[in-house]
């Protein structure tokens, strides 16, 4: 499923004598469909789970491929390679090859990547801090849906 742009019509409220704070008013046609697609592709890159882990790890300095692989549990060599290539393509990571035998390759955040590190680190910390609450909400949701689905099945028979 791909994110798609939705056109939204903004209706102006009637003039009131009571001041109401509504935040900044956006001009008509404040953005283009292409803007949404561009932002969506960037968010897809920086928001995928492997990119988040890699960006978090590289926040404290350059690392070798196998060092990153050991630190990111569950990632395959192919997926790490694809993730690093994508981050490099987007200008978030640099890849430096040192002429040694065997060759040594380091990955490091660029200035652009370091600018992304802080919000990604905050997202990772928030996720870690709220694991228990999220899991409890999921279980509650699943139990409620299991009961509702059970009632639907009974009605069908």
Secondary structure, DSSP 8 states (H G I E B T S, - for coil): ----------------SS---------TT-S-HHHHHHHHHHHHHHHSHHHHHHHHHHTTS-EEHHHHHHHSTT--HHHHHHHHHHHHHTTSEEEEEE--SS-EEEEEE-HHHHHHHHHHHHHHHHHHHTHHHHHHHHHHHHHHHHHHHHHHHHHH-
